[in-house]
Amino acid sequence: MFTAQLKQQVEPIIESIYQDGFIQGMINGDLSKEAVVHYLKADYLYLNEFAKIYSLLIPKLNDEEGIKFLLEQIDFVMNGEVKAHYTLANYVQRDYKEIIQGGEWYPASDHYIKHMYFNAYRFSDAAFTICAMAPCPYVYQQLALKMKERHDFTDNPFKDWVDFYAVEMKPLMDHLDGWVDIFAATASEAERKVLSNNFKESCIHEKRFFDMAYTQQTWESVVD
């Protein structure tokens, strides 16, 4: 299937994210609290926009099931995924709502969300945008599965975060994969190339997002 091929192609990217400082800090249980706060400030804004992009896909659909699915995902992004955020807020011992009041757009997160918005407005079929969005849950799922497979998280402060993403992303990915595979089956070679590029580019954006938090990237630091 088309999505299975995409996942094979991006595996080296996901493994490199796993080896980077942010995930290794979670594995070791010593990730800097400043990096976690930086991540939460950015990811809170990112998830809000992610939900809005889901809403942009609704007019592109004609089937009731697909529309219902998108509405459910909007609710999950806004109300379900916050559980993982609270785990991180507990780690830094700060109130989550107080942290996100200082939410900011940093270069890496800004570029990433605009990549998805571009596809939502550029293409009439939702599959193009889905291929730009799917790496977000997929990368988190794969990182969490690697972490659980390779390490014992019994006493790790990030255990609930890992458990959440190892389990909760599967139903979503099954639906998104089927969606894209159906479209790709009759798509032209040029269209499949766009789908593929969107998926790969978003995996790279995920790598930059984690690194953005780990290095506490700002607009000024990019210039420096």
trRosetta pair geometry for C-beta under 8 A, 3 or more apart (Angstrom, degrees):
i j d omega theta_ij theta_ji phi_ij phi_ji
1 4 4.5 92 62 3 85 108
1 5 7.3 -153 93 -7 46 85
1 177 7.4 62 130 172 141 105
1 181 4.9 -23 -169 -123 113 130
2 5 5.9 -59 -159 33 32 110
2 6 6.6 33 148 -20 66 105
2 180 6.4 -126 89 130 121 96
2 181 5.2 171 36 -114 99 66
2 184 3.8 -15 -26 110 170 161
2 185 7.4 -129 -22 -57 124 60
2 192 6.9 -120 -138 -140 130 109
2 195 7.3 9 162 116 133 143
3 6 5.3 -48 -149 33 41 117
3 7 6.4 42 154 -21 68 102
3 134 7.9 -79 -136 146 120 162
3 176 7.9 135 -121 116 152 80
3 177 4.3 -153 81 -142 167 87
3 180 5.4 102 -67 82 113 124
3 181 5.5 -75 -4 -61 105 95
3 184 7.7 174 -38 9 72 151
4 7 5.8 -53 -151 34 32 111
4 8 6.8 35 151 -19 62 103
4 177 8.0 63 -49 -157 67 125
5 8 5.8 -53 -153 33 34 112
5 9 6.5 33 152 -20 65 108
6 9 5.7 -61 -154 36 32 112
6 10 6.4 10 159 -5 68 111
6 131 7.8 -124 -131 -144 162 103
6 195 7.9 -87 -82 133 137 93
6 196 6.1 -153 -104 -123 99 72
6 199 4.8 -9 -167 115 133 163
6 200 7.6 -131 -157 -53 90 78
7 10 6.2 -64 -141 44 31 98
7 11 6.8 59 155 -55 62 87
7 138 7.2 -126 -108 -174 102 138
8 11 6.0 -28 -158 -14 32 118
9 196 7.5 17 64 -160 163 104
9 200 6.7 -58 120 -88 119 110
10 13 4.8 -47 -169 35 74 120
10 14 6.1 74 134 -23 86 98
10 135 7.3 -113 177 -118 168 115
10 199 6.7 -113 -44 138 141 99
10 200 5.8 -162 -86 -111 105 68
10 203 4.5 -166 -156 -71 131 172
11 14 5.7 -56 -147 37 36 110
11 15 6.2 36 156 -20 69 106
12 15 5.6 -54 -144 38 33 112
12 16 6.3 36 155 -22 65 104
13 16 5.8 -56 -153 34 30 111
13 17 6.7 33 149 -20 64 101
13 200 7.4 152 -25 -153 156 72
13 203 4.5 81 111 141 150 123
13 204 6.3 -86 -144 -74 137 62
13 206 8.0 95 145 62 115 107
13 207 6.2 -107 -177 -46 93 131
14 17 5.6 -49 -152 32 36 113
14 18 6.5 42 148 -23 64 103
14 139 5.8 -159 -112 -131 98 78
14 142 5.0 -16 -170 108 148 141
14 143 6.8 -138 -170 -63 96 76
14 146 7.9 161 144 -25 107 144
14 203 6.8 -71 -58 -159 77 118
15 18 5.3 -49 -152 32 36 118
15 19 6.5 29 152 -15 66 106
15 146 7.9 165 -108 -113 64 160
16 19 5.7 -57 -148 40 35 108
16 20 6.6 50 149 -39 64 98
16 207 6.4 10 98 -122 106 134
17 20 5.5 -43 -152 13 35 120
17 23 6.3 88 143 -16 71 140
17 139 6.6 21 57 -169 168 115
17 143 6.4 -72 108 -88 116 120
17 206 6.4 -18 -98 118 152 101
17 207 4.8 -123 -83 -104 98 80
17 210 5.9 102 -154 32 99 152
18 23 5.3 -96 -142 105 38 158
18 24 7.9 91 157 -56 50 75
18 143 5.8 -175 -88 -125 85 81
18 146 5.4 -45 -117 105 143 155
18 147 7.7 -159 -138 -60 102 79
19 23 7.5 21 9 68 12 119
19 24 6.8 24 -170 -53 32 116
20 23 6.0 79 65 23 76 97
20 24 6.8 -155 96 -4 32 102
20 207 7.0 140 -29 -156 154 84
20 210 6.1 112 93 111 140 125
20 211 6.1 -82 -175 -78 145 88
20 214 6.9 -146 150 -14 105 164
21 24 5.7 -67 -138 46 27 109
21 25 5.9 33 163 -27 67 108
21 211 7.5 89 40 -117 101 67
21 214 4.4 120 86 -164 115 147
22 25 5.8 -58 -154 31 25 113
22 26 6.9 23 150 -16 61 102
22 31 6.7 47 -155 -131 52 126
22 35 6.5 -160 -112 162 86 134
22 39 7.5 116 -143 -77 131 136
22 210 4.2 -140 40 178 152 100
22 211 7.0 -125 -17 -76 119 36
22 213 5.9 67 -105 79 135 108
22 214 4.3 -115 -60 -64 89 114
23 26 5.5 -50 -153 33 38 112
23 27 6.4 41 149 -20 67 103
23 143 6.0 -117 -118 -161 136 122
23 147 7.3 -130 -172 -77 104 116
23 210 6.8 -1 -33 -170 88 148
24 27 5.4 -50 -147 36 36 115
24 28 6.2 26 156 -9 67 109
25 28 6.0 -59 -141 46 29 103
25 30 6.0 -103 -156 80 75 60
25 31 3.0 99 136 -91 117 78
25 32 6.8 -60 -155 1 150 62
25 35 6.9 55 85 74 168 152
25 214 7.2 164 -1 -120 139 104
26 29 7.3 30 -178 -75 31 36
26 31 5.3 9 -62 -36 54 134
26 147 7.3 -36 108 -124 116 145
26 156 7.7 68 165 171 67 126
26 158 4.5 -24 -163 20 95 175
26 161 7.2 -94 -154 83 133 140
26 162 7.6 149 153 -61 126 105
27 147 6.1 -142 -92 -134 94 100
27 151 5.5 167 -152 -33 99 170
27 156 7.6 -48 -154 -135 30 146
28 31 7.5 134 63 -42 89 66
29 156 5.0 -136 -79 -140 111 78
29 157 5.5 112 -144 17 95 93
29 158 6.8 -153 -103 5 66 98
31 35 5.8 -103 171 72 94 126
31 36 6.0 102 119 -53 116 101
31 91 7.7 20 66 153 106 146
31 158 7.6 58 11 -54 129 136
32 35 4.5 91 69 2 93 103
32 36 7.2 -162 97 -6 51 84
33 36 5.5 -52 -150 36 40 114
33 37 6.3 40 152 -19 69 104
33 91 7.2 -168 -111 123 83 88
33 92 4.2 123 -153 -122 102 94
33 93 8.0 -37 -130 28 139 83
34 37 5.8 -53 -147 37 31 110
34 38 6.3 35 152 -21 63 107
34 216 5.9 -23 141 -77 108 136
35 38 5.6 -53 -148 36 31 115
35 39 6.3 36 152 -22 64 105
35 213 5.2 87 -176 146 79 83
35 214 5.1 21 -141 -115 132 38
35 216 6.3 -106 -96 -57 62 87
36 39 5.6 -53 -150 34 31 114
36 40 6.4 30 154 -19 65 105
36 88 5.1 -171 -169 -174 112 104
36 91 6.0 -122 -150 88 169 122
36 92 5.1 -168 89 -51 132 121
36 213 7.5 56 -90 172 20 122
37 40 5.8 -53 -146 36 32 110
37 41 6.4 35 156 -21 64 104
37 92 5.8 123 -58 -135 92 170
37 94 7.2 31 -98 41 111 151
37 99 5.8 -133 -140 -144 84 116
38 41 6.0 -54 -151 32 28 112
38 42 6.6 17 156 -8 62 110
38 106 7.8 29 -178 -37 99 152
38 212 7.5 -152 143 129 118 75
38 213 4.7 158 98 -143 103 68
38 216 4.8 -142 -78 -115 159 73
38 217 7.8 119 176 33 137 60
39 42 6.1 -69 -154 43 28 103
39 43 5.7 14 161 -14 70 118
39 88 7.0 -98 86 -172 120 156
39 210 7.7 14 -111 -126 118 51
39 213 3.6 33 -73 -132 86 147
40 43 5.9 -57 -128 42 27 104
40 44 6.1 37 167 -28 63 105
40 85 6.0 108 -130 -151 100 96
40 88 5.8 -178 -71 108 114 133
40 89 6.6 96 -114 -71 158 83
40 96 7.4 -127 -170 -145 142 77
40 99 5.1 8 109 139 137 135
40 100 6.3 -98 148 -75 98 80
41 44 6.4 -52 -152 25 20 112
41 45 7.4 9 154 -5 54 106
41 99 6.5 -118 -68 160 77 85
41 100 6.5 173 -110 -118 51 48
41 102 5.6 -48 -119 99 123 80
41 103 4.7 176 -167 -115 68 48
41 104 5.4 14 149 22 122 78
42 45 6.3 -67 -162 41 34 104
42 46 6.0 34 148 -24 71 113
42 103 7.1 153 -73 -155 22 80
42 104 6.7 -38 -80 73 70 65
42 105 7.3 99 -127 -118 81 32
42 106 5.6 -47 -98 15 126 108
42 109 4.5 -161 -169 -52 115 158
42 209 7.2 -176 126 -159 138 91
42 212 6.8 75 -63 114 176 128
42 213 6.6 -131 33 -78 134 96
43 46 5.0 -52 -140 39 38 119
43 47 6.1 40 160 -22 70 102
43 85 7.1 -168 99 -98 122 107
43 109 7.8 -129 -72 -116 45 135
43 209 7.9 90 -83 175 88 122
44 47 6.3 -55 -149 33 25 106
44 48 6.8 27 152 -19 59 105
44 85 7.0 82 -80 -128 87 148
44 99 8.0 155 -31 109 145 93
44 100 4.2 141 -102 -133 174 117
44 103 4.9 -105 76 -101 118 131
45 48 5.7 -54 -154 32 35 115
45 49 6.6 27 153 -12 67 106
45 103 4.6 146 -43 167 106 128
45 104 7.4 -128 -10 65 149 13
45 105 6.3 -110 116 -72 157 74
45 109 7.2 86 80 148 111 141
46 49 6.0 -64 -155 40 31 105
46 50 6.1 38 148 -28 67 107
46 109 5.5 -102 -74 -159 114 115
46 112 7.2 2 -129 91 119 125
46 113 6.1 -146 -129 -69 74 117
46 209 7.7 52 -95 -140 163 135
47 50 5.1 -46 -142 31 36 120
47 51 6.6 41 157 -21 64 98
47 77 5.3 -177 -174 177 95 96
47 78 7.4 158 143 -87 107 44
47 81 6.2 -155 -135 84 144 138
48 51 6.0 -54 -157 31 30 110
48 52 6.8 28 147 -16 62 106
48 78 7.6 68 -106 -104 60 84
49 52 5.3 -53 -150 36 40 115
49 53 6.4 43 151 -23 68 100
49 113 4.9 26 109 -151 152 133
49 116 7.8 127 133 73 107 130
49 117 7.6 -57 176 -59 117 110
50 53 5.8 -52 -153 31 31 112
50 54 7.0 39 147 -21 61 98
50 77 5.5 -148 98 -155 111 148
50 113 7.6 -102 -60 -119 68 96
50 116 7.5 4 -110 110 65 169
50 133 7.0 124 -149 -139 92 108
50 136 6.9 -126 -124 106 139 177
51 54 5.6 -46 -157 27 37 116
51 55 6.9 37 147 -19 64 101
51 73 7.9 -175 -120 123 70 77
51 74 4.7 92 -157 -143 94 75
51 77 4.4 -171 -75 89 96 135
51 78 5.4 50 -93 -53 158 96
52 55 5.5 -51 -157 31 38 114
52 56 6.9 43 146 -24 65 99
53 56 5.4 -46 -153 27 41 116
53 57 7.1 44 149 -24 64 99
53 116 5.3 -18 -122 140 162 120
53 117 6.5 -115 -98 -84 111 62
53 120 5.3 -134 -150 -65 91 150
53 129 6.7 -166 170 -178 110 127
53 133 6.6 -180 111 -87 135 129
54 57 5.9 -57 -162 26 37 113
54 58 7.6 54 145 -39 63 89
54 70 5.0 167 175 -166 98 93
54 73 5.4 -157 -134 95 151 113
54 74 5.0 -163 90 -73 140 87
54 77 7.1 175 -9 4 144 146
54 133 7.9 117 -73 -145 76 163
55 58 5.8 -27 -163 -4 45 117
55 70 7.4 143 -87 154 36 119
55 74 6.3 62 -59 -95 88 138
56 59 7.5 -50 -178 26 42 99
56 60 7.9 36 135 -12 63 112
56 120 4.5 50 109 -180 143 131
56 121 7.6 -56 -179 -63 143 67
56 129 7.5 -153 92 -141 110 169
57 60 5.2 -61 -164 35 56 118
57 61 6.7 48 146 -24 80 106
57 70 5.8 -157 81 -119 110 145
57 120 6.8 -91 -63 -131 76 99
57 126 4.5 74 -155 -125 108 116
57 129 5.9 -148 -86 78 112 143
57 130 7.5 81 -120 -58 151 86
58 61 6.1 -66 -157 30 36 108
58 67 5.6 69 -143 -130 89 87
58 70 5.5 -163 -80 93 84 153
58 71 7.7 61 -97 -56 125 81
60 124 6.4 161 -130 172 104 53
60 125 6.5 129 -179 -142 125 23
60 126 4.4 149 102 -54 138 93
61 66 4.3 -146 -157 104 143 130
61 67 5.4 -176 94 -62 134 79
61 70 7.3 -175 2 -13 152 138
61 126 6.3 4 -60 -25 89 144
62 66 7.9 45 52 46 40 132
63 66 4.5 82 73 8 97 106
63 67 7.0 -171 92 -7 51 87
64 67 5.8 -59 -149 39 33 110
64 68 6.2 34 155 -20 68 108
65 68 5.8 -56 -148 37 29 112
65 69 6.3 34 152 -24 64 106
66 69 5.5 -52 -149 31 32 115
66 70 6.6 31 154 -18 64 102
66 126 7.9 153 176 42 133 161
66 179 7.6 110 -122 -112 109 117
67 70 5.9 -54 -152 34 32 110
67 71 6.5 32 152 -17 65 106
68 71 5.7 -56 -150 37 33 112
68 72 6.4 34 152 -20 66 106
69 72 5.7 -57 -152 35 31 112
69 73 6.4 28 152 -18 65 107
69 175 6.0 -176 -158 -177 141 149
70 73 5.6 -55 -147 36 33 111
70 74 6.5 40 152 -24 65 100
71 74 5.7 -46 -151 28 33 114
71 75 6.8 32 151 -15 62 103
72 75 5.8 -57 -156 37 34 111
72 76 6.3 35 148 -22 68 106
73 76 5.3 -49 -142 35 38 114
73 77 6.2 39 158 -20 68 102
73 172 6.9 103 -111 -123 110 110
74 77 6.0 -53 -148 35 28 109
74 78 6.3 15 158 -8 63 114
75 78 6.0 -66 -144 45 28 104
75 79 5.6 -27 176 29 68 116
75 80 7.1 67 125 -17 69 104
76 79 6.9 -79 -123 58 17 76
76 80 4.0 -29 -155 26 63 135
76 81 6.5 72 149 -27 73 89
76 172 7.7 -156 103 -79 162 126
77 80 7.2 3 -33 45 15 91
77 81 5.6 -6 -138 10 39 128
78 81 8.0 75 14 33 12 94
78 82 7.7 -5 152 -32 33 112
79 82 6.4 -49 -158 10 25 118
80 83 6.6 -36 173 0 48 108
80 168 7.3 175 153 -167 122 142
81 84 5.7 -35 -176 24 66 111
81 85 7.1 68 132 -17 72 100
81 168 8.0 167 -95 122 72 149
82 85 5.0 -51 -155 36 51 119
82 86 6.3 56 147 -26 75 97
82 96 7.8 98 -174 160 99 153
83 86 5.8 -50 -152 30 32 111
83 87 7.0 39 148 -22 61 99
83 160 7.6 -112 153 154 95 114
83 164 5.9 177 101 -117 113 143
84 87 5.7 -46 -159 25 38 116
84 88 7.0 33 148 -13 64 102
84 160 7.6 -173 -115 123 54 86
84 161 5.2 85 -150 -128 86 75
84 164 4.8 -157 -79 90 97 156
84 165 6.7 58 -103 -47 141 95
85 88 5.8 -57 -157 37 38 109
85 89 6.3 37 148 -19 70 106
85 96 6.1 95 133 -146 102 129
85 100 8.0 21 178 -60 141 126
86 89 5.3 -50 -142 38 37 113
86 90 6.2 44 155 -23 66 102
86 96 5.6 -57 -103 -61 66 149
87 90 5.8 -53 -152 33 28 113
87 91 6.7 35 148 -25 61 103
87 158 6.8 93 148 -138 122 52
87 160 4.4 -161 -106 82 133 112
87 161 4.5 -166 100 -57 149 87
87 164 7.4 -153 -13 -8 147 138
88 91 5.4 -47 -154 26 37 117
88 92 6.9 18 155 -4 66 103
88 158 7.8 29 -88 -116 69 89
88 161 6.6 70 -54 -83 83 134
89 92 6.2 -64 -151 45 34 97
89 94 5.9 -101 -164 74 80 72
89 95 7.0 -6 179 165 127 14
89 96 3.8 -67 -82 -80 168 85
89 99 6.0 -146 -113 5 104 146
90 93 7.0 27 -175 -79 37 45
90 157 7.8 -158 105 -175 97 102
91 157 5.0 112 -112 145 99 128
91 158 6.9 15 -81 -75 142 75
92 99 7.7 91 77 -89 139 140
94 98 6.2 -112 165 75 97 117
94 99 5.6 102 113 -60 123 107
95 98 4.0 73 78 7 104 113
95 99 6.9 -174 91 -15 54 83
96 99 5.6 -56 -154 31 34 113
96 100 6.5 17 159 -9 69 108
97 100 6.2 -58 -142 41 32 102
97 101 6.7 48 155 -36 61 98
98 101 6.0 -44 -158 13 32 118
99 102 6.7 -77 -179 38 38 97
100 103 5.1 13 -169 -51 65 107
105 109 5.9 -139 -150 89 63 108
105 110 4.6 79 171 -75 110 99
106 109 5.2 74 54 21 78 104
106 110 6.6 -147 86 -13 30 96
106 212 5.4 145 103 -177 137 127
106 217 5.1 110 174 97 134 96
106 218 6.2 -90 -126 -110 102 36
106 219 7.1 -152 -144 -46 59 67
107 110 5.7 -62 -143 36 23 114
107 111 6.4 20 164 -17 63 108
107 212 7.2 -162 64 -119 76 122
107 217 6.2 -88 37 148 100 126
107 219 6.1 131 -50 -98 97 63
107 222 5.2 71 -27 -57 158 150
108 111 6.1 -56 -149 35 28 108
108 112 6.4 29 154 -22 62 110
108 205 7.2 150 180 -159 84 69
108 208 4.2 -161 -144 139 122 103
108 209 5.4 -179 134 -87 120 47
108 211 7.2 167 -93 71 166 86
108 212 3.8 -135 39 -65 141 137
108 217 6.1 74 -2 75 112 156
109 112 5.6 -55 -147 35 34 116
109 113 6.4 26 162 -15 68 105
109 209 6.0 81 -82 -121 74 93
109 212 6.4 -164 -30 107 85 168
110 113 6.5 -60 -148 36 25 101
110 114 6.5 19 157 -13 61 113
111 114 6.0 -65 -151 41 28 110
111 115 6.5 39 151 -30 64 103
111 205 6.8 -152 103 -123 95 107
111 208 7.6 -22 67 104 126 149
112 115 5.7 -51 -158 22 31 116
112 116 7.3 21 151 -11 62 102
112 202 7.3 90 -151 -134 90 70
112 205 3.9 129 -110 -177 99 129
112 206 7.8 107 -128 -61 137 44
112 208 7.2 -174 -60 75 113 113
112 209 6.0 11 -44 -67 160 112
113 116 5.9 -55 -159 36 40 109
113 117 6.4 39 148 -18 70 106
114 117 5.4 -50 -140 40 39 113
114 118 6.2 50 156 -30 66 100
115 118 5.9 -50 -154 26 26 115
115 119 7.1 18 153 -11 58 104
115 132 5.9 -165 132 -161 93 125
115 198 7.8 154 162 -144 105 76
115 201 6.3 -156 -161 127 145 123
115 202 6.6 179 114 -85 140 80
115 205 6.2 -131 26 -68 154 153
116 119 6.0 -58 -155 37 35 106
116 120 6.4 36 150 -22 67 107
116 129 6.5 74 -166 -155 75 85
116 132 4.7 169 -106 126 69 124
116 133 5.8 78 -131 -73 124 81
116 202 7.5 67 -69 -102 92 120
117 120 5.5 -55 -147 35 35 114
117 121 6.4 16 161 -5 68 109
118 121 6.4 -72 -152 45 25 97
118 122 5.6 17 160 -20 67 122
119 122 5.6 -57 -125 40 29 109
119 123 5.8 -17 -170 19 68 112
119 128 4.8 -154 -170 131 108 97
119 129 4.4 161 116 -91 108 64
119 131 7.7 -131 -169 61 160 85
119 132 4.7 162 21 -6 155 148
119 198 6.1 66 -90 -125 150 134
120 123 7.8 -66 -120 47 9 78
120 129 4.6 65 -81 -106 67 137
122 128 7.3 -98 82 122 98 148
123 128 3.8 39 65 41 161 154
123 129 6.9 -165 62 -34 111 82
123 194 7.8 145 -78 138 145 147
125 128 5.9 100 81 -6 84 95
125 183 6.2 135 164 -140 138 139
126 129 5.7 -62 -163 45 55 106
126 130 5.7 58 143 -28 82 107
126 179 7.3 -57 101 172 112 128
127 130 5.3 -54 -140 38 34 116
127 131 6.3 37 159 -23 66 102
127 179 6.4 -172 -101 141 82 90
127 180 5.2 127 -149 -116 99 64
127 183 3.8 -104 -64 55 159 167
127 184 7.2 -174 -179 -45 147 73
127 187 7.7 -126 96 -69 154 138
127 195 6.4 -26 141 -106 103 118
128 131 6.1 -53 -155 31 28 110
128 132 7.1 21 147 -12 59 105
128 191 8.0 -94 -79 -162 103 86
128 194 6.1 -18 -126 127 106 119
128 195 6.4 -107 -108 -88 58 71
128 198 6.3 149 -171 -42 65 164
129 132 5.6 -59 -156 39 39 110
129 133 6.1 28 150 -14 72 112
130 133 5.6 -63 -140 44 33 106
130 134 5.7 43 161 -38 71 105
130 176 5.7 -179 -176 -152 114 95
130 179 5.7 -102 -176 106 171 131
130 180 5.7 -151 104 -68 125 99
131 134 6.0 -33 -125 20 28 116
131 180 5.9 108 -72 -119 90 133
131 194 7.9 121 72 123 150 70
131 195 4.5 -177 -70 -157 168 71
131 196 7.6 -57 -175 -50 142 17
131 198 4.1 87 109 88 107 124
131 199 4.7 -73 -178 -56 92 87
131 202 7.7 172 139 7 59 135
132 135 7.6 -54 -176 16 27 103
132 198 4.3 -77 -68 -178 78 111
132 199 7.4 -111 -79 -71 35 41
132 201 7.3 -22 -122 74 84 106
132 202 5.2 147 -160 -56 52 132
133 136 6.0 -45 -178 14 55 115
133 176 7.7 -131 92 -133 97 139
133 202 7.3 -124 -59 -135 12 163
134 137 6.7 -62 -161 45 48 94
134 138 5.6 39 151 -18 79 120
134 173 7.1 99 -161 -123 99 72
134 176 4.6 159 -108 154 113 145
134 177 7.7 119 -149 -65 144 60
134 180 7.1 -49 -35 -34 157 142
134 199 6.6 -23 66 -117 110 93
134 202 7.5 112 60 85 59 152
135 138 5.2 -67 -133 50 35 112
135 139 5.4 38 170 -26 76 107
135 199 5.8 140 -52 -160 110 63
135 202 3.8 155 39 107 136 111
135 203 4.6 -125 -150 -66 142 67
135 205 7.6 111 93 53 137 98
135 206 5.9 -132 139 -28 111 131
136 139 6.5 -52 -141 31 17 104
136 140 6.8 9 159 -8 54 111
136 202 6.9 -72 -41 167 72 122
136 206 6.7 176 -103 -88 51 115
137 140 5.8 -63 -149 43 34 110
137 141 6.0 38 155 -25 69 108
137 169 4.4 166 178 -142 100 110
137 172 5.2 -69 165 102 169 136
137 173 6.0 -153 112 -64 118 89
137 176 7.6 143 56 4 130 152
138 141 5.6 -55 -148 35 30 113
138 142 6.3 22 159 -14 66 109
138 169 7.2 164 -84 167 31 135
138 173 5.8 109 -88 -111 81 121
139 142 6.0 -60 -146 40 28 106
139 143 6.2 29 157 -19 65 108
139 203 6.1 155 -75 -127 122 74
139 206 4.5 82 55 171 176 168
140 143 5.8 -54 -144 37 29 111
140 144 6.2 27 158 -18 63 109
140 165 4.4 -108 152 -152 99 134
140 169 6.1 164 86 -68 99 150
141 144 6.0 -63 -153 38 26 109
141 145 6.3 22 155 -17 65 109
141 165 5.8 -144 -88 164 42 86
141 166 6.9 112 -151 -116 60 30
141 169 3.7 -126 -76 82 113 147
141 170 6.9 132 -136 -61 137 60
141 173 6.3 -46 -11 -38 166 143
142 145 5.7 -53 -143 37 32 111
142 146 6.3 34 157 -19 65 105
143 146 5.8 -56 -150 36 30 110
143 147 6.3 30 153 -21 65 108
143 165 7.1 -5 70 119 91 143
144 147 5.6 -54 -147 35 31 113
144 148 6.4 27 157 -15 65 106
144 161 7.8 -142 -107 130 110 68
144 162 4.9 156 -144 -157 88 62
144 163 7.6 -161 -171 -40 124 10
144 164 7.6 -119 -123 70 154 57
144 165 3.8 172 -41 91 150 102
144 166 3.9 -137 132 -60 118 75
144 169 7.8 143 34 11 136 129
145 148 5.9 -55 -145 38 30 107
145 149 6.1 29 157 -19 65 111
145 166 5.3 132 -72 -128 62 90
146 149 5.8 -60 -144 39 28 110
146 150 6.0 2 167 0 66 118
147 150 6.5 -71 -138 47 21 95
147 151 5.8 -42 -175 40 61 113
147 153 6.9 52 144 -59 102 129
147 162 5.0 -112 97 -132 135 126
147 166 7.8 -117 59 -68 97 117
148 151 7.3 -80 -115 58 14 71
148 153 6.6 -58 -107 1 65 127
148 162 5.9 152 -60 159 91 120
148 163 7.7 101 -86 -85 127 56
148 166 5.4 41 -17 -100 144 154
151 156 7.6 57 134 -47 121 151
152 156 7.8 158 114 -22 55 112
153 156 4.1 -69 -152 31 70 127
153 158 7.1 -85 -150 81 119 74
153 159 4.3 147 148 -106 110 85
153 162 5.5 -120 -117 54 171 152
153 163 7.8 -163 98 -44 145 89
154 159 7.1 42 -136 -99 7 142
155 159 7.8 147 70 -45 4 133
156 159 4.9 131 72 -53 86 85
156 162 7.6 33 92 2 133 137
158 161 4.6 -47 -173 39 80 122
158 162 5.9 82 129 -24 88 99
159 162 5.8 -61 -151 38 31 109
159 163 6.1 28 156 -18 68 109
160 163 5.6 -52 -141 39 32 112
160 164 6.2 40 156 -28 64 105
161 164 5.9 -54 -152 29 26 114
161 165 6.8 6 161 -3 62 108
162 165 6.5 -68 -150 44 27 97
162 166 6.0 27 158 -23 66 115
163 166 5.8 -59 -141 36 27 113
163 167 6.4 2 167 -1 63 115
164 167 6.8 -86 -159 44 20 94
164 168 5.5 -14 176 3 65 128
165 168 6.4 -57 -106 45 27 97
165 169 5.8 23 -165 -20 63 120
166 169 7.8 -83 -164 25 3 103
167 170 6.8 -57 -175 3 36 111
168 171 7.8 -54 -176 27 43 97
168 172 7.6 29 143 -2 67 116
169 172 5.5 -69 -160 47 51 113
169 173 5.6 46 150 -23 85 110
170 173 5.8 -59 -141 38 29 107
170 174 6.3 33 161 -23 65 104
171 174 5.8 -52 -148 31 31 114
171 175 6.7 27 156 -15 63 106
172 175 6.0 -62 -156 37 31 108
172 176 6.2 22 155 -13 68 111
173 176 5.7 -56 -139 42 34 108
173 177 5.9 38 161 -24 68 107
174 177 6.0 -54 -145 35 24 112
174 178 6.6 22 157 -17 59 108
175 178 6.0 -59 -153 36 29 109
175 179 6.4 33 152 -24 64 108
176 179 5.5 -54 -150 33 33 118
176 180 6.4 24 158 -12 67 106
177 180 6.2 -61 -148 41 29 103
177 181 6.0 27 157 -20 66 113
178 181 5.7 -56 -140 38 29 111
178 182 6.4 32 161 -23 64 105
179 182 6.3 -61 -158 29 23 109
179 183 6.9 11 153 -8 60 108
180 183 5.9 -61 -152 41 35 107
180 184 5.8 32 155 -21 71 113
180 195 6.6 138 -161 -163 111 130
181 184 5.7 -55 -137 40 29 111
181 185 6.5 45 158 -37 62 99
182 185 6.0 -46 -157 14 27 117
183 186 7.1 -86 -169 48 34 84
183 187 5.8 44 147 -48 74 115
183 195 7.7 163 102 -92 116 145
184 187 5.1 -51 -133 19 37 123
184 191 7.9 -169 -119 114 58 102
184 192 5.6 83 -146 -109 92 96
184 195 6.1 -126 -92 78 105 171
187 191 3.9 -121 -178 92 110 128
187 192 5.1 140 101 -55 122 80
187 195 7.0 65 116 -16 171 137
188 191 4.6 97 52 6 76 102
188 192 7.0 -142 94 -4 40 86
189 192 5.8 -55 -148 37 32 111
189 193 6.5 38 151 -25 64 103
190 193 5.6 -51 -153 29 32 115
190 194 6.9 33 150 -18 63 100
191 194 5.7 -51 -155 32 37 110
191 195 6.5 39 148 -19 66 104
192 195 5.4 -50 -148 36 37 116
192 196 6.2 39 153 -20 67 105
193 196 5.6 -53 -147 37 31 112
193 197 6.2 30 155 -18 65 107
194 197 5.8 -55 -144 38 30 110
194 198 6.2 34 156 -24 64 106
195 198 5.9 -56 -151 32 27 113
195 199 6.6 24 154 -17 62 107
196 199 5.9 -59 -153 35 30 109
196 200 6.4 22 156 -12 67 109
197 200 5.9 -59 -144 42 31 107
197 201 5.9 31 160 -21 68 111
198 201 6.0 -57 -142 37 25 110
198 202 6.4 21 160 -16 61 109
199 202 6.1 -62 -152 36 26 106
199 203 6.7 29 151 -20 62 104
200 203 5.7 -53 -154 31 35 113
200 204 6.7 32 150 -15 66 103
201 204 5.6 -56 -155 37 36 111
201 205 6.4 40 146 -22 67 103
202 205 5.1 -45 -145 34 40 117
202 206 6.5 50 151 -25 64 95
203 206 5.5 -46 -154 27 34 115
203 207 6.9 37 147 -19 62 99
204 207 5.5 -47 -154 31 39 114
204 208 6.5 34 149 -15 66 105
205 208 5.6 -57 -148 41 35 110
205 209 6.2 43 150 -30 67 103
206 209 5.5 -49 -147 28 32 116
206 210 6.8 29 157 -13 63 101
207 210 6.3 -57 -155 37 30 105
207 211 6.3 23 151 -12 64 112
208 211 5.5 -58 -143 44 34 111
208 212 6.0 50 151 -34 66 101
209 212 5.4 -46 -150 25 29 119
209 213 7.0 24 153 -14 60 100
210 213 5.9 -56 -157 35 34 107
210 214 6.3 31 150 -19 68 109
211 214 5.4 -54 -142 39 36 113
211 215 6.0 14 165 0 71 110
211 217 7.5 54 119 -31 73 128
212 215 6.7 -68 -142 49 19 92
212 217 4.2 -73 -148 28 71 129
213 216 7.1 18 -173 -78 32 47
213 217 7.8 -48 -44 17 22 91
215 221 7.4 173 137 143 107 151
216 221 7.5 120 103 -29 70 165
217 221 5.5 -140 -145 73 53 131
217 222 6.7 52 -167 -55 102 89
218 221 4.6 98 47 2 77 101
218 222 7.4 -132 91 -7 45 82
219 222 5.9 -49 -158 26 35 114
219 223 7.1 31 148 -14 63 103
220 223 5.8 -57 -157 35 39 110
220 224 6.3 36 149 -18 71 107
221 224 5.4 -51 -143 39 38 114
